[in-house]
Amino acid sequence: MQDTALNILKTGNNVFITGSAGTGKTYLLNKYTFYLKSRKIIPTIVAPTGIAASHLQGQTIHSFFSLGIRNEIDDYYIESLLEKKYLQTRFSKLKVLIVDEISMVSPEMFCAMDKILRAFKKNDIPFGGIQTILSGDFFQLPPISKEPKDKRFAWQSTSWKELELKTCYLQEKFRQDDNVLISILDEIRSGNVSSNSYDILNSRYHKELDIDFTPTKLYTHNVDVDRINNDELNKINNEAKSFKYKSEGTAKNIEKIFKSSLVLEEISLKKDAVVMFIKNNHELGYVNGTTGVIVDFDKQTGLPIVKTSYGSLIKLSLEDWTIENESGNITAKVSQVPLKLAWAITIHKSQGMTLDSAEIDLSKTFEVGQGYVALSRIKNIDGLRLMGLNDKALSVDPLILHIDDRIKGASQKASDEISALSNENLQKIFDAYILSIDGILDVAQIQEQEKVLKSEKKVVSNNPTPTHLQTKELIESSNSIDELATKRGMSKGTIINHLGVLKEKNPDIDLDKFMPDTHTIELVKAALVKIKEKNNPDDFSENNEPRLKPIFEALGSKVEYDDIRIALL
């Protein structure tokens, strides 16, 4: 469980955090990061790609470890790094290292990190003796490799074995709220997908989704993604507006920024274009992966105004992508609109995202884990429109299947060991570790630091409380769905979905104050009677529940979808 894993992290041990998609690995890391920062310890967070790094406000491994384009290094290269003062400063400050999306880190890169830290810390203990936390799921996408290798994963390296990691295999799922989807994902992880699961997936083939927005399309190849996005943009008759980047710094450094991020040199956008944010800006209400539609362009700035899939309206400013030197001074900067077209994205770039719905094509799957990653992006099987499957689509690496039970066994051992300690002894271990890395223990100082951190409004993702239960907590204090949606920062549609889940789990829950007027309810009832008498199979879901569209049409399009949804409750 999350609390047990957090306690293991607080001991200062090297830790491997894993678990299936949606078990809150990022949430746990955010929680431990907050714990450290409140004690004046700033952890360093790195990941193999710029996209993955942005989920935790981190940076790429190549950038932090000054690897250039290398994945492996020799002693001569380490000697050249040791001569650089800015790297000496950087690594002297390093107390805790967090490596996210470890499944995408090659053994060679992992060993390079180890060698560099041993050299700079002048300590031959693995990773220079600093606490090293590795997070990821080896059932997801492996490192990209141009040629077949005997050893593909970081856990196969000698450096991994020498770290003597405590394993935390998280079990509770927070992302998916659908037992059908969870069961399919678990079967993929077991390497034994049942015929029933294939039947369920086949029932989603070219399925029209009961949603009022365009679902994100996930494809295996860049060529398909680019084609779809350009085709969709060209279909829109509205005027195209082109945005070119602005930059400061040397051409070499500017090129580095483009190579290590999703920022585009030029992007053409139109009103009604489906887009995705490619940067985190918690203050403005978006993160890397937030999707939406351009509803207009600001008359003063000319920049897009985006309505997100959560219903919020965001006026964009240019975002900056930067490179800093050892003193923290910016040496290169690229300014650009933080968007990319998002009718379609590659499965590789979707890793780490959570989507309300998706159109997924697995007919050209070429890598183990692609199907698992794609399907685990969505919260519910009703959010899936499947365009194709091939024989490789639901396969996972047989090597990972082989070691999964060993990983779970190691996790159980770590859990038993920490649970055997009294709270008093645990606190002594926690405090001793914080002191060993020059942190603070004074309660008043810690509380002051926590206030400062909270005031920065850094929103953590993957809240451990299921999202519909967070909505439930605000029902009593809200007089309308609009008010409830505002408090939760979500769209009315999402809130109504939450109320539906709550009603299903507890039929006695009182939702009367959210109901539309009696006249509207009677209209919906009458439309339902007509649809049931007509008995057209296309008007009903697999669970024999009436679909929204036929009700909407039977009412002459005069009652809003949201009012139909709430009336049906």
Secondary structure as UniProt FT lines:
FT   HELIX           2..10
FT   TURN            11..12
FT   STRAND          15..19
FT   TURN            21..22
FT   HELIX           25..37
FT   TURN            38..40
FT   STRAND          44..47
FT   HELIX           50..54
FT   TURN            55..57
FT   STRAND          59..60
FT   HELIX           61..64
FT   TURN            65..66
FT   TURN            68..69
FT   HELIX           75..82
FT   HELIX           85..92
FT   STRAND          96..99
FT   HELIX           102..104
FT   HELIX           107..121
FT   HELIX           126..129
FT   STRAND          131..135
FT   TURN            138..139
FT   HELIX           154..156
FT   HELIX           158..162
FT   STRAND          166..170
FT   HELIX           179..190
FT   HELIX           195..203
FT   STRAND          216..219
FT   HELIX           222..235
FT   STRAND          240..244
FT   STRAND          246..248
FT   HELIX           251..259
FT   STRAND          266..270
FT   TURN            271..272
FT   STRAND          274..277
FT   TURN            282..285
FT   TURN            288..289
FT   STRAND          291..297
FT   TURN            299..301
FT   STRAND          304..308
FT   TURN            309..310
FT   STRAND          313..315
FT   STRAND          319..324
FT   TURN            326..327
FT   STRAND          330..336
FT   STRAND          339..341
FT   STRAND          344..346
FT   HELIX           347..350
FT   TURN            351..352
FT   STRAND          358..362
FT   TURN            363..364
FT   TURN            368..369
FT   HELIX           370..375
FT   TURN            376..377
FT   HELIX           381..383
FT   STRAND          384..389
FT   TURN            391..394
FT   HELIX           398..419
FT   HELIX           423..436
FT   TURN            437..438
FT   HELIX           443..455
FT   TURN            456..457
FT   HELIX           467..472
FT   TURN            473..477
FT   HELIX           481..488
FT   HELIX           492..505
FT   TURN            507..508
FT   HELIX           512..514
FT   HELIX           518..534
FT   HELIX           537..539
FT   TURN            542..543
FT   HELIX           548..554
FT   TURN            555..557
FT   HELIX           561..568
//
